[in-house]
Amino acid sequence: MMASVSYESGVKAFDDAFTIIEDGLVRGSVPFSSPRYAAHMSFETSMPAIVGWILTVLFNPNNVSTTYA
């Protein structure tokens, strides 16, 4: 089945369509995954906030537990 011409042409058509959609998303997307992106709703992910979070996580800031690692 996977060696058939119709399967290969379907996979090629899907790959072409996926590439077109992917290119459009890459050109028009906002870099939400970047911690340096500071926008209206995600401004709290600034670099000082990330550094503070990393330093705080090292000290186990659990308000319920009194054990320290």
C-alpha positions as CSV (number, residue, x, y, z in Angstrom):
1,M,0.0,0.0,0.0
2,M,2.7,2.5,0.9
3,A,4.5,1.7,-2.4
4,S,1.5,2.6,-4.5
5,V,1.5,5.7,-6.7
6,S,-1.7,7.1,-5.1
7,Y,-0.2,6.9,-1.6
8,E,3.0,8.6,-2.7
9,S,1.1,11.4,-4.5
10,G,-1.1,11.9,-1.4
11,V,2.0,12.1,0.8
12,K,3.5,14.6,-1.6
13,A,0.4,16.7,-1.7
14,F,0.2,16.7,2.1
15,D,3.8,17.7,2.3
16,D,3.4,20.5,-0.1
17,A,0.3,21.9,1.7
18,F,2.1,21.5,5.1
19,T,5.1,23.4,3.8
20,I,2.9,26.3,2.6
21,I,1.1,26.5,5.9
22,E,4.4,26.3,7.8
23,D,6.0,29.1,5.8
24,G,3.0,31.3,6.4
25,L,3.1,30.7,10.1
26,V,6.8,31.3,10.4
27,R,6.6,34.6,8.5
28,G,3.5,35.9,10.4
29,S,3.8,34.5,13.8
30,V,4.7,36.3,17.0
31,P,7.6,34.7,18.9
32,F,5.6,33.7,22.0
33,S,8.1,30.9,22.7
34,S,10.9,33.4,23.2
35,P,11.4,34.6,26.8
36,R,12.5,38.0,25.4
37,Y,9.1,38.6,23.8
38,A,7.3,41.2,26.0
39,A,3.7,41.8,24.9
40,H,0.4,42.9,26.4
41,M,-0.5,39.6,28.0
42,S,2.9,38.0,28.5
43,F,5.0,40.9,29.8
44,E,5.8,39.1,33.1
45,T,8.3,36.8,31.3
46,S,11.1,39.4,31.2
47,M,14.7,38.3,31.6
48,P,14.9,39.6,35.3
49,A,11.7,37.6,36.1
50,I,13.1,34.5,34.6
51,V,16.4,34.8,36.5
52,G,14.5,35.5,39.7
53,W,12.3,32.4,39.1
54,I,15.3,30.2,38.4
55,L,17.1,31.4,41.6
56,T,13.9,30.9,43.7
57,V,13.3,27.4,42.4
58,L,16.7,26.4,43.7
59,F,15.5,27.1,47.2
60,N,12.3,25.0,47.0
61,P,9.7,27.8,47.7
62,N,7.0,25.5,48.9
63,N,4.8,27.3,51.4
64,V,3.5,24.1,52.9
65,S,6.7,22.2,53.4
66,T,9.3,23.1,56.0
67,T,12.0,20.8,54.7
68,Y,14.9,22.4,52.8
69,A,17.1,20.6,50.3
